[in-house]
Amino acid sequence: MVVLSQMRRSGGFWLRLDGVNILQDPGPGCLVMVHKHRFKPAALDAIILSHRHIDHSNDVNVITEAMTGGGFQFRGCLIVPGDCLNNDPVVLQYVRPFTEITEIKEGMKIEIGNIKVTFPIRNRHPVETYGAIYEFSSGRLGYIPDTEYFPELALAYKGVDFLVLNVVRMKTDKKVRHLNIDEAKELINEIRPKKAVLTHFGLQVLKASPSVQAKMVSEKTGVRVIAATDGMTLDLEEKENLEKWI
Ligand SMILES: [Zn+2]
């Protein structure tokens, strides 16, 4: 409902790691937000979908066109679960020759320029869903997208420096297969990143104030936790910058 009413934007997030540009989960409005924030889609090296649900994949075709100069310049790559390509595909047939397409498998490791990306574990969600760990020169960033809680997640993401979690609910409804705030707290406590970012809020979390919830998780775990806002920028090399200042 938050996406459909656009109470929060739904374009996914843009990573710029060691000069490599990756767009994760281009949901509805992604192309508009990319231009609003003055990013250049023609500079993208990769587009990654965690899963086929429309709030994560709606703009995948138009962003692929934008990455490849309207399909005239074969470049970059598109990395997606198999069910984004097969029956009722979200990646249109005519767009596929524009770029290199890779199907995600559990445990797969790939390199995009100097960045290593691992897909450590398959999530538990109604469609095929994978998070990722991005390894770059100054750290590792983990992304846990839509999933119900299961204990193996903590082991799969252990040791990441930064962690992005999709937290949709305050209380679990078994039908929707999403993390609630207590489960997110549990995962952050076990994974213990330097910094965690909560995002993908449903109505329940918005009503309970994401920043208040982030503060609560921070106090209970001792980990720095922030709630994402539309257009937020996060400096993943903050530590290096701090060292420079010191
Ligand atoms: Zn989903």
Residues whose N, C-alpha, C, O or C-beta is under 5 A from the ligand:
A	BS01	ZN	H53 D146
